[in-house]
Amino acid sequence: MTLKLKIKHVWPVMVLGFVSIPLTLSAQTTAPDSGTDWRSANDAVGQLKRGHADVLKWEQANESPSTTQGQVANGLKLLTIEDLTRQAWRAHRDLARSLTRLDTATVALIVTGRWTEVDPSLQRKVDGMDEVLEVAVQGRKAWLQAVATRQALAQYRAALDATEAANELGRRMVNVGNWSKLQQTQMQLAQSTAKMNLVRAQYTADQAQAGLIKLLGLSGQYTHVTLPNSLPDVPPQLVPRDEWQKKVKEIQAQLPVAEGIRNQSNVDLALAAYQASHALVKGTRDELLKTREFISEETLLHYNGMLSSVWDLLGESRNQSQAVIDAIGAQRDFWIAEADLQWVLHGGEPESFVSLGGGGETATPAAH
């Protein structure tokens, strides 16, 4: 069983705000029909009934052609941690000798992220084992960041769709005298902000992908790589602290005394990041997203009962989008913290540990 954020299942209002309105308005923008035009656009908010199925169909139909073509043309797929780890090792030919000294089972444990099952004595027996693990973890963290930024892009686009729909409705209401120019200006400001957020998000995603390609030694060969649509599911329960500490003792038995003391300090920091990041994922799933879903459903009911306006509905759509973005960030942070923890348990020394909610960058200095 895995802990899922169920991001795709919290979009009933987003479907209304992001799909129905833009598609309806696009056919009407060129020639507004005075008094009834904005009302018909307003009414269009409630037309879609199939929720999740509609949004998936719309996403497929509106996927960026340039992105799709680039991924197909380049052909390199990094859809799993295993794909990523093996590609990271290929970029470091000096690791070939160390890897040949590892049996197939050990390599399989490393590439699938099951480092706690790796024999700790290999740190002593295999020259270059530290680098084998370091390359794997650095590649994994870059991959997680690239996947997360790509996954979040859809939410920023959705937020922009909602503000564009609101601005278009406002413009039509001004044209027929139902709104003041000042009221519409507020919608224009929201749309401008959403545009800038999307530009930032796109730049961040592009930089994350470029950084991953460079780290893998693929610069000049690929401009894009095919990544999964979403991050891996987060486990519902943490590995008990006692089990981690047992592993710590096994690793420290292989280390000089001074390194062992330093390693214990890093273990404490890594464990704190691991536990806190998991708590944030659960809080996002069990509280933030569920509460936002309830608000969305109630807003829709109020709208259908004419107790709230289309502006309330569109505003809630934007809030929903931001909640999903926060959930993606929490999920990314957990996996980065988990990667650091497993590395530290094998004697690794990260430069710093993940800054929770900080865009995936690291902040807490490690012990050196």
C-alpha positions in Angstrom: 0.0 0.0 0.0 1.3 3.5 -0.8 0.3 6.9 0.3 -1.1 8.8 -2.6 -1.9 12.5 -2.7 -4.7 11.9 -5.2 -3.9 15.0 -7.0 -6.0 14.1 -10.0 -9.1 13.6 -7.9 -9.4 17.1 -6.4 -10.4 19.0 -9.6 -14.2 19.2 -9.9 -14.1 23.0 -9.7 -10.9 23.2 -11.7 -12.6 21.4 -14.6 -15.3 24.0 -14.6 -13.0 27.0 -14.3 -10.1 25.8 -16.5 -11.8 23.9 -19.3 -15.4 24.9 -19.8 -15.0 28.6 -19.7 -11.9 29.0 -22.0 -13.3 26.6 -24.6 -16.7 28.3 -24.6 -15.3 31.8 -24.7 -12.9 31.1 -27.5 -15.7 30.7 -29.9 -17.4 33.9 -28.8 -14.6 36.4 -28.2 -14.5 37.8 -31.7 -18.1 39.2 -31.6 -19.6 39.8 -28.2 -23.3 39.8 -28.1 -24.0 42.8 -25.9 -26.3 42.0 -23.0 -26.5 38.2 -23.2 -23.0 37.3 -24.2 -21.4 37.5 -20.7 -24.3 35.7 -19.2 -23.9 32.8 -21.6 -20.2 32.6 -20.8 -21.2 32.7 -17.1 -23.6 29.9 -17.6 -21.0 27.9 -19.4 -19.1 27.4 -16.1 -21.5 24.7 -15.1 -21.7 22.7 -18.3 -19.1 19.9 -17.8 -20.4 17.0 -15.8 -17.8 14.3 -16.1 -15.1 15.9 -14.0 -11.9 13.8 -14.0 -12.6 12.3 -17.5 -13.1 15.7 -19.0 -9.9 17.2 -17.6 -7.8 14.2 -18.8 -9.3 14.5 -22.3 -8.6 18.3 -22.3 -5.0 17.8 -21.0 -4.3 15.3 -23.8 -5.7 17.5 -26.5 -3.8 20.6 -25.2 -0.4 19.1 -24.4 2.4 21.3 -25.7 3.3 20.1 -29.2 6.9 21.4 -28.9 7.4 19.4 -25.6 5.9 16.2 -27.0 7.9 16.4 -30.2 11.1 17.1 -28.4 10.7 14.1 -26.1 9.9 11.8 -28.9 12.7 13.1 -31.1 15.3 12.8 -28.4 14.2 9.4 -27.4 15.9 9.0 -24.0 13.5 7.9 -21.4 14.2 8.2 -17.7 10.9 7.0 -16.3 12.2 5.3 -13.2 14.9 5.6 -10.5 16.6 2.6 -12.1 16.7 4.2 -15.5 18.2 7.4 -13.9 20.8 5.6 -11.8 22.2 3.5 -14.6 22.4 6.6 -16.8 24.2 8.5 -14.1 26.7 5.7 -13.7 27.4 5.7 -17.5 28.4 9.4 -17.2 31.3 8.3 -14.9 33.4 5.7 -16.7 35.8 5.7 -13.8 33.1 3.8 -11.8 33.2 0.8 -14.2 35.8 -1.1 -12.2 34.0 -0.6 -8.9 30.6 -1.6 -10.4 32.1 -4.8 -11.8 33.1 -5.8 -8.3 29.5 -5.6 -7.2 27.3 -8.6 -7.7 24.1 -8.3 -9.7 21.9 -8.4 -6.6 23.7 -5.5 -4.9 23.5 -3.4 -8.1 19.8 -4.1 -8.3 19.3 -2.9 -4.7 21.2 0.3 -5.4 19.4 1.2 -8.6 16.0 0.6 -7.1 16.7 2.7 -4.0 16.8 -0.2 -1.5 20.1 0.9 0.0 19.3 -0.3 3.5 19.6 -3.9 2.2 23.1 -3.3 0.8 25.9 -5.0 2.8 27.7 -2.2 4.7 31.0 -4.0 4.6 31.2 -3.2 0.9 32.3 0.3 2.0 35.6 -1.3 3.1 35.8 -4.1 0.5 35.1 -2.2 -2.8 37.3 0.8 -3.8 35.1 3.6 -5.2 31.9 2.4 -3.4 31.4 5.8 -1.9 31.5 7.4 -5.4 29.1 4.8 -6.7 26.5 5.8 -4.1 27.2 9.5 -4.4 26.7 9.6 -8.1 23.5 7.6 -7.7 22.1 10.0 -5.0 23.0 13.2 -6.8 21.4 12.0 -10.0 18.3 10.9 -8.1 17.9 14.3 -6.4 18.3 16.1 -9.7 15.7 13.7 -11.3 13.2 14.3 -8.5 13.5 18.1 -8.9 13.0 17.8 -12.7 10.0 15.6 -12.4 8.4 17.8 -9.7 8.8 21.0 -11.6 7.4 19.4 -14.8 4.4 18.1 -12.8 3.7 21.5 -11.3 3.6 23.2 -14.7 0.1 21.9 -15.4 -1.2 23.5 -12.3 0.3 26.9 -13.2 -1.2 26.7 -16.6 -4.6 25.8 -15.0 -4.4 28.8 -12.7 -3.7 31.0 -15.7 -6.7 29.5 -17.5 -8.9 30.4 -14.6 -7.7 34.0 -14.5 -8.0 34.4 -18.2 -11.6 33.2 -18.0 -12.4 35.6 -15.2 -10.8 38.5 -17.1 -12.8 37.7 -20.2 -16.0 37.6 -18.3 -15.2 40.9 -16.7 -14.4 42.5 -20.0 -17.8 41.5 -21.4 -19.5 42.8 -18.3 -17.8 46.1 -18.8 -18.9 46.2 -22.4 -22.6 45.8 -21.5 -22.4 48.2 -18.5 -22.7 45.7 -15.7 -19.2 46.3 -14.3 -16.9 49.2 -13.8 -13.4 49.4 -15.4 -11.9 49.3 -11.9 -13.5 46.0 -11.3 -12.1 44.6 -14.5 -8.7 45.9 -13.7 -8.6 43.6 -10.7 -9.1 40.7 -13.0 -6.5 41.9 -15.4 -4.0 42.2 -12.5 -4.8 38.6 -11.4 -4.2 37.4 -15.0 -0.9 39.2 -15.2 0.3 37.7 -12.0 -0.7 34.2 -13.2 1.2 34.8 -16.4 4.3 35.7 -14.5 4.0 32.7 -12.2 3.8 30.4 -15.2 6.9 32.0 -16.8 8.8 31.5 -13.6 7.6 27.9 -13.3 8.5 27.1 -17.0 11.9 28.6 -16.5 12.4 26.5 -13.3 11.3 23.4 -15.1 13.7 24.1 -18.0 16.6 24.8 -15.7 15.9 21.6 -13.7 15.8 19.5 -16.9 19.0 21.2 -18.2 20.7 20.6 -14.9 19.7 16.9 -15.0 21.0 16.5 -18.6 24.3 18.2 -17.6 24.7 16.0 -14.5 24.2 12.9 -16.6 26.9 14.0 -19.1 24.3 14.3 -21.9 24.9 17.9 -22.9 25.1 18.3 -26.6 23.4 14.9 -27.1 19.9 15.7 -25.7 17.9 18.9 -25.1 15.1 17.0 -23.4 14.6 13.6 -21.8 11.3 11.9 -21.2 10.3 11.9 -17.5 7.4 10.4 -15.7 4.2 12.5 -15.4 4.4 12.5 -11.6 6.6 11.7 -8.6 6.6 8.2 -7.0 4.0 7.5 -4.4 5.1 8.2 -0.8 5.0 5.2 1.6 2.1 5.4 4.1 4.3 4.6 7.1 7.9 5.5 7.9 10.6 2.9 8.7 10.8 2.9 12.5 13.6 4.9 14.0 15.0 1.8 15.7 15.6 0.1 12.4 17.5 3.2 11.1 19.6 3.2 14.2 20.5 -0.4 13.8 21.7 0.3 10.3 23.7 3.3 11.6 25.6 1.0 14.0 26.4 -1.4 11.2 27.7 1.4 9.0 29.7 3.1 11.8 31.4 -0.2 12.6 33.1 0.2 9.2 34.2 3.8 9.8 37.1 5.3 11.7 36.1 6.8 15.0 36.2 10.5 13.9 34.1 9.7 10.8 31.6 7.7 12.9 31.0 10.7 15.2 30.5 13.0 12.3 28.3 10.4 10.6 26.0 10.3 13.7 25.5 14.0 13.6 24.5 13.8 9.9 22.2 10.9 10.7 20.3 13.0 13.3 19.9 15.8 10.7 18.8 13.4 8.0 16.3 11.6 10.2 14.8 14.9 11.3 14.3 15.9 7.6 12.9 12.5 6.7 10.4 12.5 9.5 9.3 16.2 9.1 8.9 15.8 5.3 6.7 12.7 5.7 4.6 14.6 8.2 4.1 17.4 5.7 3.1 15.0 3.0 0.5 13.5 5.3 -0.7 16.9 6.4 -1.0 18.0 2.8 -3.0 14.9 1.8 -5.2 14.4 4.9 -5.8 18.1 5.7 -4.9 20.6 3.0 -6.2 18.7 -0.1 -9.2 17.2 1.6 -10.3 20.6 3.1 -9.7 22.3 -0.3 -11.8 19.6 -2.0 -14.6 20.1 0.5 -14.5 23.9 -0.1 -14.5 23.3 -3.9 -17.6 21.0 -3.7 -19.5 23.4 -1.4 -18.6 26.4 -3.7 -19.9 24.5 -6.7 -23.2 23.6 -4.8 -23.6 27.3 -3.8 -23.0 28.4 -7.4 -25.5 25.9 -8.7 -28.0 27.2 -6.1 -27.2 30.8 -7.1 -25.8 31.5 -3.6 -22.3 32.3 -4.9 -20.9 33.9 -8.0 -18.8 32.7 -10.9 -16.0 34.8 -9.3 -16.1 32.6 -6.2 -15.9 29.5 -8.4 -13.0 30.8 -10.4 -11.2 32.0 -7.2 -11.6 28.6 -5.7 -10.2 27.0 -8.8 -7.0 29.1 -8.4 -6.8 28.1 -4.7 -7.2 24.4 -5.7 -4.3 24.7 -8.2 -2.0 26.2 -5.5 -2.9 23.4 -3.1 -1.9 20.8 -5.6 1.4 22.7 -6.3 2.1 22.6 -2.5 1.4 18.9 -2.4 3.8 18.2 -5.2 6.5 20.2 -3.4 5.9 18.2 -0.2 6.1 14.9 -2.1 9.4 16.0 -3.7 10.9 17.1 -0.4 10.2 13.7 1.1 12.0 11.8 -1.6 15.0 14.1 -1.4 15.1 13.7 2.3 14.8 9.9 2.0 17.7 9.8 -0.6 19.9 11.8 1.7 19.1 9.6 4.7 20.0 6.4 2.9 23.2 8.0 1.6 24.2 9.2 5.1 23.5 5.7 6.5 26.2 4.5 4.1 28.7 7.1 5.4 27.8 9.8 2.8 28.2 13.5 3.7 25.7 15.7 1.9 26.6 19.4 1.7 23.3 20.2 3.3 19.8 18.9 3.8 16.5 19.7 2.1 14.7 23.0 3.0 11.1 21.9 3.5 8.8 23.9 1.3 11.7 25.8 -0.2 11.5 24.8 -3.8 13.6 21.7 -3.4 16.8 23.5 -2.6 18.9 22.4 0.4 19.5 24.6 3.3 20.5 22.8 6.6 24.3 22.4 6.6 25.6 18.9 7.2 28.3 18.1 9.7 31.9 18.0 8.3 
